[in-house]
Amino acid sequence: MNKKIFNKLVRDRIPEVIEGTGDKPFCRILTKEENLIELNKKLTEEVKEYLDSSEIEELADIVEVVYGILNAKNITIEQFEEVRKAKAQVRGGFEKGVFLEYTLSDKN
């Protein structure tokens, strides 16, 4: 028997996918605190994968992890969208590609 160690958060249906290959997954359900820690690690992993590949699937993974974080924090997608829209209303979005090079100030 070959044992492969993962020790990482995976999508909910991954154990079924593994069983479909004939392998046997060994999993546990994380506490809320552990889940949030692992979701934050997963976010970093998914962002790195997107930066390495620029693939739309990796962006979808990032959004899925964000939804998981919202769920872990008991924040609805609607509440999140309200915060996002309010911030965009005040500061704008990222549609125009504005790149701030520097500022000048007369202040000390």
Secondary structure, 3 states (H helix, E strand, C coil): CCCCCCCCCCCCCHHHHHHHCCCCCCCCCCCHHHHHHHHHHHHHHHHHHHHHHCCHHHHHHHHHHHHHHHHHCCCCHHHHHHHHHHHHHHHCCCCCCCCCCCCCCCCC
